[in-house]
Amino acid sequence: MTATGPSSARPAGILALIGIVLGNLLPVLGVLFLGWDAGMILILYWIENLVVGIFTLPRILMASGPPPAPGSVIGGSPLPARIGTALFFIVHYGGFWLGHGVFAFLLAGQISGGHASPTDDGWGFWIAVAALFVFQGIQFWQSWIKPRAWVHATPGGEMFKPYGRVAVLHLTVLLGAFGLNAIGAPTWTMLLLCVGKMIIELGGAVGLKLGDDRPVDRST
């Protein structure tokens, strides 16, 4: 006999997709209404990586899987191991994030003539940062807390999730912005990279959702 996931999982998936769309609209609104340039977008994406890392820490600390195999009592991740993984993540991901920030600020300064600053538009930039925290918090609730995902998740698995996101998405945007700046493209062309980032994130979220909704064989 096979069983599928509960239908209540679908709204959670829709909310996650809405959060991705709204989060990626922030730089678009900044360009259209607040006078942001490509440098400001790069700085916002860099801070977004920090927000993702902050929400990854409780995932690592709470991940108590894998559960014991049938007929076995061996399984799970003890708290000291989770704390050790979290400390390693702070040092390793933090270094990765700082290195990314050096390139982001250098390129942002080059694009903006040496004066790219999150304070250039007053409170607008920091409102966008606060919105990133809200969107990530909603996704944390919907994909982690509400379904009790930590029961089966492993600390190592949660630790490595942000790296693929940063490498594939943000470094792509960073290199794309460098290329656009090198050829003297106007600021609005940076929005094409924002849209591309959103499409990749949506595709990844849909792929994970389809994987979660696959039928599970419970005949044994």
C-alpha positions in Angstrom: 0.0 0.0 0.0 1.3 3.5 -0.8 0.4 6.8 0.9 1.0 10.3 -0.1 1.7 13.4 2.0 -1.2 15.2 3.6 -3.0 17.8 1.6 -2.2 20.4 4.2 1.4 20.4 2.9 0.3 22.2 -0.2 -0.5 25.6 1.4 2.8 25.5 3.1 4.5 25.0 -0.3 2.6 27.9 -1.8 3.5 30.2 1.1 7.2 29.3 0.6 6.9 30.2 -3.1 5.2 33.5 -2.3 8.0 34.3 0.1 10.6 33.6 -2.5 8.8 35.9 -5.0 8.4 38.7 -2.5 12.0 38.4 -1.3 13.3 38.8 -4.8 11.0 41.7 -5.6 12.8 43.8 -2.9 15.8 44.8 -5.1 13.4 45.4 -8.0 11.4 47.9 -5.9 14.6 49.4 -4.7 15.8 50.1 -8.2 12.4 51.4 -9.4 11.4 53.6 -6.5 14.5 54.2 -4.2 17.2 54.9 -6.7 19.3 51.7 -6.0 22.0 50.7 -8.4 23.6 47.3 -8.9 26.0 47.9 -6.0 23.1 48.2 -3.5 21.6 45.0 -4.8 24.9 43.1 -4.3 25.1 44.4 -0.7 21.5 43.3 -0.1 22.2 39.8 -1.4 25.3 39.6 0.8 23.2 40.4 3.9 20.6 37.9 2.7 23.3 35.2 3.0 23.8 36.2 6.6 20.1 35.9 7.3 20.1 32.5 5.7 23.0 31.5 7.9 21.3 32.8 11.1 18.2 30.6 10.4 20.5 27.6 9.6 21.9 27.6 13.1 18.7 26.5 14.9 18.2 23.9 12.2 21.6 22.4 13.0 21.0 22.5 16.8 17.5 21.0 16.5 18.3 18.3 13.9 18.0 15.0 15.9 18.0 12.5 13.0 18.5 10.1 11.6 15.9 8.0 13.5 16.9 4.5 14.5 16.5 1.8 11.8 13.6 -0.7 12.3 14.5 -3.1 15.0 17.5 -1.0 16.2 18.0 1.5 19.1 21.0 3.2 17.5 20.3 6.5 15.8 19.9 10.2 16.4 22.4 13.0 16.9 23.4 13.8 20.5 23.4 17.4 21.6 27.3 17.7 21.9 27.6 16.6 18.3 25.0 19.1 17.2 26.8 21.9 19.1 30.1 21.0 17.5 28.6 21.0 14.0 27.0 24.4 14.8 30.4 25.9 15.9 32.1 24.6 12.8 29.4 26.1 10.7 29.8 29.5 12.3 33.5 29.5 11.6 33.4 28.0 8.1 30.3 29.7 6.8 31.2 33.0 8.5 34.6 33.0 6.7 32.9 32.1 3.4 30.4 35.0 4.0 33.1 37.5 4.8 35.1 36.5 1.8 32.0 37.0 -0.4 31.4 40.3 1.3 34.9 41.6 0.3 34.2 41.0 -3.4 30.6 42.3 -3.1 31.7 45.6 -1.6 34.7 46.0 -3.9 32.4 45.5 -6.9 29.6 47.6 -5.4 32.1 50.5 -4.8 33.3 50.2 -8.4 29.8 50.2 -9.8 28.7 53.1 -7.6 31.8 55.2 -8.0 33.2 54.4 -4.6 30.2 55.5 -2.5 27.8 52.5 -2.4 26.2 52.6 1.1 23.2 51.0 2.7 22.3 54.4 4.1 22.1 56.1 0.7 18.3 55.9 0.6 17.6 56.4 4.3 15.6 53.7 5.9 14.6 51.9 2.7 17.5 49.5 2.7 17.1 48.5 6.3 13.3 47.9 5.8 14.3 45.6 3.0 16.7 43.7 5.4 13.9 43.5 8.0 11.6 42.0 5.3 14.2 39.4 4.5 14.1 38.3 8.2 10.3 38.1 8.0 10.3 36.0 4.8 13.0 33.7 6.1 11.1 33.4 9.4 7.9 32.4 7.6 9.8 29.7 5.6 11.4 28.5 8.8 8.0 28.0 10.4 6.4 26.4 7.4 9.2 24.0 6.4 10.8 23.3 9.8 8.8 24.0 12.9 5.3 23.2 11.7 6.1 19.8 10.0 8.6 18.9 12.8 11.2 18.3 10.1 14.0 18.1 12.7 13.0 14.6 13.7 14.5 13.2 10.5 17.0 15.9 9.6 20.7 15.5 10.4 23.0 18.3 11.6 25.4 17.7 8.7 22.7 17.8 6.1 21.4 21.1 7.4 24.9 22.6 7.7 25.6 22.1 4.0 22.3 23.4 2.6 23.2 27.1 2.5 26.5 26.5 0.6 24.9 25.4 -2.6 22.5 28.3 -2.4 25.3 30.8 -2.0 27.6 29.3 -4.6 25.0 28.8 -7.4 22.8 31.9 -6.9 24.8 34.7 -5.3 28.1 34.1 -6.9 26.3 33.9 -10.3 24.8 37.3 -9.6 28.2 38.6 -8.5 29.9 37.5 -11.7 26.9 38.7 -13.7 27.1 42.1 -12.1 30.8 42.2 -12.8 30.2 41.4 -16.5 27.4 44.0 -16.9 29.6 46.6 -15.3 32.5 45.7 -17.5 30.5 46.3 -20.7 28.9 49.5 -19.3 25.3 48.1 -19.2 22.7 50.3 -17.5 21.5 49.6 -14.0 18.1 48.2 -15.1 19.9 45.2 -16.7 20.8 44.1 -13.2 17.1 43.3 -12.7 17.5 40.5 -15.3 19.9 38.8 -12.9 17.4 39.3 -10.0 14.7 37.7 -12.1 17.1 34.8 -13.0 17.9 34.3 -9.3 14.2 34.2 -8.5 13.5 31.6 -11.2 16.4 29.4 -10.0 15.1 29.6 -6.4 11.6 28.8 -7.4 12.8 25.8 -9.4 14.8 24.5 -6.5 11.8 25.0 -4.1 9.4 23.2 -6.5 11.9 20.3 -6.9 12.2 19.9 -3.1 8.5 20.0 -2.8 8.0 17.3 -5.4 10.5 15.2 -3.6 8.7 15.6 -0.3 5.3 14.7 -1.9 6.5 11.4 -3.6 4.5 8.4 -2.6 6.0 6.5 0.4 5.9 2.7 0.4 4.4 1.6 3.8 3.6 -1.9 2.9 6.2 -3.3 5.3 
